[in-house]
Amino acid sequence: MKYTEDHEWLRLEGDLVVVGITEHAAEQLGDVVFVELPELETQVAKGDEVCVIESVKAASDILAPLDGEVVEVNDNLSATPSLVNEDPAGDAWFFKLKIDDLSVLDEFMTEDEYKDFIA
């Protein structure tokens, strides 16, 4: 698993990149009450706003960590946004991206580097 400075995690699953937010980010948000997911087959560029999360504290955007195409979204989050708080690094993934060059994942932080980043 890799991590971004925007507190997203990236997990390689076959040739797709699964994107979610870290436990640290979920804790900072507080209780999540709404998640707006991207539409399938949306082309995104790194830094594009892809999802919106609303919590009892604030609304936050999830940014695309990479250029790619959204090929799957986690519809469970629309029905049960609290999954983001319950299992941020597991069942609460947001979307899956198909990207051209998987080697770009090497540019992101490892778990230990992310822990140092948030310390």
HUBEL-V827906 format. One record per residue. N is the residue number from 1. RES is the residue in one small letter. BURIAL is I if it has 9 or more other C-alpha atoms within 8 Angstrom, else O. Layout:
N_RES_BURIAL, N_RES_BURIAL
//
This chain:
1_m_O, 2_k_I, 3_y_I, 4_t_I, 5_e_O, 6_d_O, 7_h_I, 8_e_I, 9_w_I, 10_l_I, 11_r_I, 12_l_I, 13_e_O, 14_g_O, 15_d_O, 16_l_I, 17_v_I, 18_v_I, 19_v_I, 20_g_I, 21_i_I, 22_t_I, 23_e_I, 24_h_O, 25_a_I, 26_a_I, 27_e_O, 28_q_O, 29_l_I, 30_g_I, 31_d_I, 32_v_I, 33_v_I, 34_f_I, 35_v_I, 36_e_O, 37_l_I, 38_p_I, 39_e_O, 40_l_O, 41_e_O, 42_t_I, 43_q_O, 44_v_I, 45_a_I, 46_k_I, 47_g_O, 48_d_O, 49_e_I, 50_v_I, 51_c_I, 52_v_I, 53_i_I, 54_e_I, 55_s_I, 56_v_I, 57_k_O, 58_a_O, 59_a_O, 60_s_O, 61_d_I, 62_i_I, 63_l_I, 64_a_I, 65_p_O, 66_l_I, 67_d_I, 68_g_I, 69_e_I, 70_v_I, 71_v_I, 72_e_O, 73_v_I, 74_n_I, 75_d_O, 76_n_O, 77_l_I, 78_s_I, 79_a_O, 80_t_O, 81_p_I, 82_s_I, 83_l_I, 84_v_I, 85_n_I, 86_e_O, 87_d_I, 88_p_I, 89_a_I, 90_g_O, 91_d_O, 92_a_I, 93_w_I, 94_f_I, 95_f_I, 96_k_I, 97_l_I, 98_k_I, 99_i_I, 100_d_O, 101_d_O, 102_l_O, 103_s_O, 104_v_O, 105_l_O, 106_d_O, 107_e_O, 108_f_I, 109_m_I, 110_t_I, 111_e_I, 112_d_O, 113_e_O, 114_y_I, 115_k_O, 116_d_O, 117_f_O, 118_i_O, 119_a_O
//
